[in-house]
Amino acid sequence: MRGYSPSELRIGERVVVRSCIVTADTLITDWQAAAVAQLSIDSLEPLLALDPQIVLVGTGSIARALPTDIRAVFAARQMAFEVMDLGAACRTFNILVQEERRVAAALFLEEAAEQKKAT
């Protein structure tokens, strides 16, 4: 991950402007969960298929708690997970990749319209 803002990620040579799942060698940008509120057990399937040891969930500009059913999915699979703001998730992801850990990040970007409302 080369850079991030609330509405954009720079991953390798790509600029990503929608929520995504990323690992050291995989980038999923056609993910059905565009916002934390849309996260469901079904929407976790692409992430779970990557079989990470650690899942980082970057929830935008502020950390937001995950619903109980989502946390239960990670617990049932004995997957460590951390929920944090987007910047912390990106920085932590880079560190864990450098340590050659099997990490996946679910990164939620804020839409431009939401950002304009906040300013």
ZARO-807066 format. One record per atom (N, C-alpha, C, O): x, y, z. Coordinates in Angstrom, 3 decimals. Layout:
<atoms>
{{X Y Z}}
...
</atoms>
This chain:
<atoms>
{{0.858 -1.156 0.000}}
{{0.000 0.000 0.000}}
{{0.912 1.228 0.000}}
{{1.725 1.424 0.903}}
{{0.751 2.038 -1.029}}
{{1.638 3.188 -1.160}}
{{1.060 4.467 -0.577}}
{{1.812 5.372 -0.217}}
{{-0.259 4.558 -0.477}}
{{-0.867 5.768 0.051}}
{{-2.352 5.582 0.253}}
{{-2.953 4.636 -0.255}}
{{-2.938 6.504 1.008}}
{{-4.372 6.423 1.266}}
{{-4.913 7.802 1.622}}
{{-4.187 8.678 2.092}}
{{-6.189 7.962 1.386}}
{{-6.965 9.111 1.844}}
{{-8.350 8.557 2.159}}
{{-8.601 7.383 1.886}}
{{-9.241 9.337 2.710}}
{{-10.574 8.803 3.021}}
{{-11.322 8.246 1.810}}
{{-12.212 7.410 1.963}}
{{-10.962 8.708 0.597}}
{{-11.703 8.287 -0.588}}
{{-10.863 7.571 -1.638}}
{{-11.353 7.291 -2.732}}
{{-9.588 7.268 -1.318}}
{{-8.718 6.690 -2.326}}
{{-7.581 5.909 -1.684}}
{{-7.044 6.292 -0.644}}
{{-7.228 4.800 -2.336}}
{{-6.074 3.999 -1.930}}
{{-5.119 3.908 -3.111}}
{{-5.550 3.848 -4.262}}
{{-3.846 3.898 -2.829}}
{{-2.833 3.645 -3.867}}
{{-2.159 2.334 -3.512}}
{{-1.398 2.238 -2.548}}
{{-2.463 1.326 -4.323}}
{{-1.968 -0.021 -4.084}}
{{-1.128 -0.407 -5.295}}
{{-1.657 -0.601 -6.390}}
{{0.173 -0.517 -5.095}}
{{1.065 -0.728 -6.230}}
{{0.923 0.448 -7.170}}
{{1.070 1.601 -6.763}}
{{0.638 0.159 -8.421}}
{{0.448 1.218 -9.417}}
{{-1.022 1.591 -9.596}}
{{-1.353 2.452 -10.413}}
{{-1.893 0.951 -8.842}}
{{-3.333 1.178 -9.006}}
{{-3.852 2.225 -8.037}}
{{-3.366 2.354 -6.913}}
{{-4.840 2.962 -8.491}}
{{-5.592 3.878 -7.638}}
{{-6.972 3.255 -7.466}}
{{-7.682 3.020 -8.444}}
{{-7.345 2.992 -6.221}}
{{-8.616 2.337 -5.909}}
{{-9.525 3.375 -5.257}}
{{-9.128 4.032 -4.295}}
{{-10.740 3.523 -5.775}}
{{-11.663 4.535 -5.267}}
{{-12.947 3.914 -4.707}}
{{-13.972 4.584 -4.580}}
{{-12.871 2.639 -4.381}}
{{-14.018 1.976 -3.756}}
{{-13.512 1.007 -2.698}}
{{-12.348 0.606 -2.714}}
{{-14.369 0.644 -1.806}}
{{-13.985 -0.279 -0.743}}
{{-13.488 -1.575 -1.354}}
{{-13.960 -2.001 -2.408}}
{{-12.523 -2.204 -0.676}}
{{-11.874 -3.369 -1.280}}
{{-11.315 -4.298 -0.215}}
{{-11.300 -3.990 0.977}}
{{-10.856 -5.445 -0.692}}
{{-10.131 -6.413 0.125}}
{{-8.746 -6.521 -0.481}}
{{-8.609 -6.627 -1.700}}
{{-7.717 -6.495 0.351}}
{{-6.357 -6.556 -0.153}}
{{-5.515 -7.504 0.708}}
{{-5.644 -7.535 1.931}}
{{-4.657 -8.269 0.042}}
{{-3.624 -9.064 0.706}}
{{-2.307 -8.707 0.029}}
{{-2.268 -7.829 -0.834}}
{{-1.245 -9.375 0.412}}
{{0.057 -9.096 -0.201}}
{{0.039 -9.351 -1.705}}
{{0.792 -8.717 -2.444}}
{{-0.814 -10.276 -2.175}}
{{-0.815 -10.602 -3.603}}
{{-2.199 -10.611 -4.256}}
{{-2.342 -11.082 -5.384}}
{{-3.210 -10.100 -3.567}}
{{-4.572 -10.104 -4.099}}
{{-5.226 -8.756 -3.848}}
{{-5.055 -8.157 -2.786}}
{{-5.976 -8.287 -4.834}}
{{-6.764 -7.069 -4.679}}
{{-8.152 -7.354 -5.229}}
{{-8.298 -7.684 -6.406}}
{{-9.162 -7.230 -4.396}}
{{-10.548 -7.457 -4.796}}
{{-11.272 -6.113 -4.710}}
{{-11.517 -5.595 -3.621}}
{{-11.608 -5.561 -5.870}}
{{-12.279 -4.262 -5.899}}
{{-13.757 -4.361 -6.247}}
{{-14.482 -3.370 -6.150}}
{{-14.213 -5.539 -6.649}}
{{-15.630 -5.711 -6.979}}
{{-16.397 -6.321 -5.806}}
{{-17.291 -7.147 -5.987}}
{{-16.034 -5.903 -4.632}}
{{-16.620 -6.414 -3.400}}
{{-17.993 -5.808 -3.185}}
{{-18.173 -4.602 -3.357}}
{{-18.975 -6.638 -2.806}}
{{-20.346 -6.149 -2.655}}
{{-20.542 -5.257 -1.442}}
{{-21.513 -4.500 -1.412}}
{{-19.681 -5.304 -0.448}}
{{-19.821 -4.461 0.749}}
{{-19.097 -3.139 0.509}}
{{-17.886 -3.043 0.709}}
{{-19.839 -2.130 0.082}}
{{-19.227 -0.835 -0.216}}
{{-19.076 0.028 1.022}}
{{-18.320 0.999 1.016}}
{{-19.794 -0.319 2.090}}
{{-19.739 0.448 3.334}}
{{-19.825 -0.517 4.507}}
{{-20.326 -1.633 4.362}}
{{-19.342 -0.097 5.657}}
{{-19.370 -0.950 6.846}}
{{-20.794 -1.410 7.134}}
{{-21.009 -2.555 7.532}}
{{-21.760 -0.532 6.937}}
{{-23.164 -0.876 7.201}}
{{-23.657 -1.999 6.288}}
{{-24.644 -2.659 6.612}}
{{-22.995 -2.227 5.159}}
{{-23.387 -3.282 4.223}}
{{-22.674 -4.603 4.484}}
{{-22.926 -5.591 3.793}}
{{-21.803 -4.629 5.458}}
{{-21.054 -5.846 5.760}}
{{-22.006 -6.915 6.278}}
{{-22.766 -6.686 7.218}}
{{-21.953 -8.082 5.651}}
{{-22.811 -9.201 6.047}}
{{-21.971 -10.467 6.033}}
{{-20.841 -10.475 5.545}}
{{-22.529 -11.521 6.569}}
{{-21.827 -12.797 6.562}}
{{-21.543 -13.226 5.122}}
{{-20.451 -13.711 4.827}}
{{-22.514 -13.052 4.223}}
{{-22.307 -13.412 2.812}}
{{-21.202 -12.580 2.171}}
{{-20.410 -13.094 1.380}}
{{-21.149 -11.308 2.511}}
{{-20.137 -10.446 1.889}}
{{-18.724 -10.765 2.378}}
{{-17.748 -10.320 1.774}}
{{-18.606 -11.522 3.453}}
{{-17.290 -11.922 3.959}}
{{-16.660 -13.057 3.156}}
{{-15.457 -13.294 3.271}}
{{-17.444 -13.757 2.351}}
{{-16.938 -14.945 1.645}}
{{-15.652 -14.704 0.859}}
{{-14.724 -15.504 0.980}}
{{-15.550 -13.631 0.052}}
{{-14.285 -13.438 -0.683}}
{{-13.083 -13.261 0.251}}
{{-11.982 -13.722 -0.053}}
{{-13.297 -12.600 1.373}}
{{-12.224 -12.399 2.342}}
{{-11.858 -13.714 3.023}}
{{-10.677 -14.034 3.153}}
{{-12.846 -14.468 3.453}}
{{-12.596 -15.739 4.144}}
{{-11.933 -16.755 3.216}}
{{-11.146 -17.587 3.667}}
{{-12.247 -16.692 1.929}}
{{-11.651 -17.620 0.963}}
{{-10.138 -17.438 0.857}}
{{-9.431 -18.353 0.434}}
{{-9.644 -16.276 1.232}}
{{-8.201 -16.008 1.200}}
{{-7.470 -16.658 2.379}}
{{-6.241 -16.715 2.391}}
{{-8.215 -17.139 3.353}}
{{-7.694 -17.847 4.531}}
{{-6.583 -17.071 5.263}}
{{-5.497 -17.606 5.483}}
{{-6.854 -15.825 5.635}}
{{-5.834 -15.063 6.354}}
{{-5.717 -15.497 7.809}}
{{-6.659 -16.047 8.380}}
{{-4.556 -15.247 8.401}}
{{-4.387 -15.442 9.847}}
{{-4.956 -14.250 10.597}}
{{-5.521 -14.386 11.683}}
{{-4.795 -13.075 9.993}}
{{-5.199 -11.817 10.618}}
{{-6.031 -11.030 9.610}}
{{-5.685 -10.942 8.432}}
{{-7.131 -10.462 10.095}}
{{-7.971 -9.602 9.265}}
{{-7.976 -8.209 9.892}}
{{-8.269 -8.048 11.077}}
{{-7.651 -7.220 9.089}}
{{-7.740 -5.829 9.507}}
{{-8.960 -5.226 8.835}}
{{-9.158 -5.406 7.633}}
{{-9.772 -4.520 9.588}}
{{-10.943 -3.867 9.027}}
{{-10.759 -2.364 9.224}}
{{-10.804 -1.860 10.346}}
{{-10.554 -1.666 8.124}}
{{-10.420 -0.211 8.147}}
{{-11.770 0.403 7.850}}
{{-12.277 0.284 6.735}}
{{-12.361 1.063 8.843}}
{{-13.755 1.496 8.763}}
{{-13.944 2.962 8.386}}
{{-14.960 3.562 8.736}}
{{-12.993 3.538 7.686}}
{{-13.131 4.945 7.292}}
{{-12.377 5.854 8.249}}
{{-11.374 5.453 8.840}}
{{-12.863 7.077 8.399}}
{{-12.136 8.063 9.196}}
{{-12.201 7.798 10.693}}
{{-11.368 8.306 11.444}}
{{-13.172 7.014 11.137}}
{{-13.240 6.628 12.551}}
{{-13.479 5.124 12.652}}
{{-14.092 4.520 11.772}}
{{-12.993 4.537 13.727}}
{{-13.211 3.104 13.946}}
{{-14.659 2.885 14.365}}
{{-15.185 3.581 15.233}}
{{-15.283 1.913 13.736}}
{{-16.679 1.560 14.058}}
{{-16.722 0.084 14.424}}
{{-16.082 -0.738 13.768}}
{{-17.454 -0.250 15.444}}
{{-17.560 -1.639 15.879}}
{{-18.280 -2.480 14.832}}
{{-19.190 -2.008 14.150}}
{{-17.856 -3.726 14.722}}
{{-18.519 -4.666 13.823}}
{{-19.699 -5.309 14.537}}
{{-19.670 -5.472 15.757}}
{{-20.734 -5.675 13.791}}
{{-21.872 -6.370 14.392}}
{{-21.441 -7.703 15.013}}
{{-20.450 -8.304 14.597}}
{{-22.183 -8.141 15.987}}
{{-21.874 -9.377 16.710}}
{{-21.772 -10.578 15.783}}
{{-20.879 -11.408 15.954}}
{{-22.674 -10.694 14.794}}
{{-22.630 -11.860 13.910}}
{{-21.359 -11.893 13.060}}
{{-20.848 -12.970 12.751}}
{{-20.855 -10.739 12.689}}
{{-19.610 -10.674 11.912}}
{{-18.432 -11.079 12.796}}
{{-17.577 -11.859 12.376}}
{{-18.388 -10.554 14.011}}
{{-17.313 -10.930 14.940}}
{{-17.349 -12.425 15.216}}
{{-16.299 -13.051 15.361}}
{{-18.535 -13.003 15.291}}
{{-18.675 -14.434 15.562}}
{{-18.097 -15.280 14.422}}
{{-17.546 -16.352 14.671}}
{{-18.216 -14.814 13.185}}
{{-17.653 -15.549 12.048}}
{{-16.140 -15.650 12.195}}
{{-15.570 -16.726 12.016}}
{{-15.491 -14.545 12.516}}
{{-14.040 -14.564 12.703}}
{{-13.651 -15.460 13.878}}
{{-12.692 -16.226 13.786}}
{{-14.382 -15.365 14.962}}
{{-14.090 -16.185 16.144}}
{{-14.247 -17.673 15.831}}
{{-13.419 -18.483 16.249}}
{{-15.291 -18.033 15.106}}
{{-15.533 -19.439 14.779}}
{{-14.404 -20.018 13.926}}
{{-14.104 -21.209 14.011}}
{{-13.786 -19.178 13.112}}
{{-12.679 -19.631 12.260}}
{{-11.322 -19.405 12.923}}
{{-10.279 -19.644 12.315}}
{{-11.344 -18.954 14.145}}
{{-10.123 -18.662 14.911}}
{{-9.198 -17.717 14.160}}
{{-7.980 -17.895 14.137}}
{{-9.812 -16.699 13.542}}
{{-9.066 -15.663 12.830}}
{{-8.965 -14.443 13.727}}
{{-9.970 -13.950 14.240}}
{{-7.770 -13.972 13.909}}
{{-7.592 -12.723 14.645}}
{{-8.110 -11.592 13.759}}
{{-7.913 -11.615 12.544}}
{{-8.765 -10.615 14.356}}
{{-9.205 -9.458 13.581}}
{{-9.104 -8.209 14.438}}
{{-9.260 -8.252 15.658}}
{{-8.844 -7.115 13.777}}
{{-8.751 -5.816 14.433}}
{{-9.546 -4.818 13.611}}
{{-9.456 -4.797 12.383}}
{{-10.316 -4.000 14.289}}
{{-11.077 -2.943 13.644}}
{{-10.427 -1.621 14.010}}
{{-10.169 -1.351 15.183}}
{{-10.162 -0.797 13.002}}
{{-9.497 0.485 13.244}}
{{-9.856 1.452 12.133}}
{{-10.502 1.073 11.156}}
{{-9.442 2.693 12.282}}
{{-9.708 3.639 11.200}}
{{-8.869 3.260 9.982}}
{{-7.930 2.471 10.086}}
{{-9.212 3.819 8.847}}
{{-8.583 3.443 7.585}}
{{-7.066 3.636 7.597}}
{{-6.329 2.752 7.160}}
{{-6.596 4.772 8.088}}
{{-5.159 5.038 8.109}}
{{-4.399 4.031 8.942}}
{{-3.359 3.528 8.518}}
{{-4.912 3.733 10.127}}
{{-4.252 2.747 10.992}}
{{-4.255 1.371 10.335}}
{{-3.271 0.637 10.432}}
{{-5.349 1.016 9.667}}
{{-5.413 -0.286 8.992}}
{{-4.387 -0.374 7.870}}
{{-3.739 -1.407 7.704}}
{{-4.236 0.687 7.106}}
{{-3.251 0.688 6.011}}
{{-1.826 0.581 6.550}}
{{-1.023 -0.194 6.031}}
{{-1.513 1.347 7.577}}
{{-0.161 1.298 8.152}}
{{0.124 -0.069 8.768}}
{{1.212 -0.615 8.587}}
{{-0.837 -0.618 9.489}}
{{-0.661 -1.933 10.119}}
{{-0.523 -3.022 9.059}}
{{0.294 -3.932 9.201}}
{{-1.323 -2.927 7.995}}
{{-1.230 -3.877 6.892}}
{{0.192 -3.906 6.330}}
{{0.767 -4.979 6.147}}
{{0.752 -2.741 6.059}}
{{2.106 -2.681 5.501}}
{{3.130 -3.331 6.424}}
{{4.023 -4.038 5.956}}
{{3.013 -3.104 7.709}}
{{3.948 -3.707 8.670}}
{{3.814 -5.226 8.657}}
{{4.816 -5.939 8.607}}
{{2.575 -5.722 8.703}}
{{2.360 -7.172 8.749}}
{{2.792 -7.854 7.454}}
{{3.287 -8.980 7.487}}
{{2.612 -7.192 6.327}}
{{3.084 -7.751 5.050}}
{{4.609 -7.836 5.067}}
{{5.177 -8.837 4.630}}
{{5.272 -6.803 5.564}}
{{6.738 -6.829 5.649}}
{{7.225 -7.954 6.556}}
{{8.303 -8.508 6.342}}
{{6.429 -8.288 7.569}}
{{6.766 -9.394 8.469}}
{{6.379 -10.746 7.864}}
{{6.539 -11.786 8.503}}
{{5.868 -10.723 6.633}}
{{5.434 -11.918 5.915}}
{{4.319 -12.674 6.637}}
{{4.256 -13.903 6.606}}
{{3.442 -11.908 7.289}}
{{2.268 -12.483 7.934}}
{{1.168 -12.645 6.896}}
{{1.116 -11.893 5.922}}
{{0.302 -13.606 7.095}}
{{-0.823 -13.849 6.180}}
{{-1.986 -12.948 6.615}}
{{-2.859 -13.356 7.382}}
{{-1.971 -11.732 6.109}}
{{-2.932 -10.710 6.520}}
{{-3.823 -10.317 5.352}}
{{-3.380 -10.258 4.205}}
{{-5.075 -10.052 5.660}}
{{-6.014 -9.488 4.690}}
{{-6.616 -8.247 5.318}}
{{-6.877 -8.202 6.520}}
{{-6.833 -7.238 4.483}}
{{-7.451 -6.007 4.966}}
{{-8.740 -5.757 4.193}}
{{-8.767 -5.807 2.964}}
{{-9.797 -5.490 4.935}}
{{-11.066 -5.051 4.361}}
{{-11.104 -3.545 4.596}}
{{-11.225 -3.094 5.735}}
{{-11.002 -2.780 3.534}}
{{-10.826 -1.340 3.652}}
{{-12.045 -0.614 3.086}}
{{-12.377 -0.756 1.909}}
{{-12.696 0.157 3.931}}
{{-13.902 0.887 3.547}}
{{-13.572 2.347 3.313}}
{{-13.100 3.044 4.211}}
{{-13.826 2.798 2.098}}
{{-13.581 4.189 1.726}}
{{-14.862 4.999 1.883}}
{{-15.968 4.467 1.786}}
{{-14.693 6.269 2.122}}
{{-15.835 7.166 2.206}}
{{-16.108 7.718 0.826}}
{{-15.183 8.042 0.081}}
{{-17.366 7.824 0.490}}
{{-17.721 8.358 -0.810}}
{{-17.573 9.871 -0.811}}
{{-17.699 10.513 0.231}}
{{-17.312 10.426 -1.953}}
{{-17.083 11.868 -2.075}}
{{-18.263 12.672 -1.522}}
{{-18.056 13.706 -0.888}}
{{-19.483 12.217 -1.750}}
{{-20.662 12.937 -1.252}}
{{-20.664 12.988 0.265}}
{{-21.019 14.008 0.856}}
{{-20.269 11.891 0.896}}
{{-20.220 11.861 2.365}}
{{-19.168 12.823 2.877}}
{{-19.381 13.486 3.893}}
{{-18.035 12.913 2.191}}
{{-16.976 13.813 2.607}}
{{-17.424 15.263 2.504}}
{{-17.094 16.067 3.376}}
{{-18.174 15.620 1.455}}
{{-18.640 16.993 1.303}}
{{-19.589 17.367 2.425}}
{{-19.563 18.503 2.900}}
{{-20.429 16.431 2.860}}
{{-21.346 16.685 3.965}}
{{-20.566 16.988 5.248}}
{{-20.983 17.820 6.054}}
{{-19.431 16.306 5.428}}
{{-18.664 16.454 6.657}}
{{-17.913 17.781 6.701}}
{{-17.531 18.228 7.782}}
{{-17.692 18.421 5.553}}
{{-16.928 19.677 5.547}}
{{-17.806 20.889 5.582}}
{{-17.307 22.014 5.581}}
</atoms>
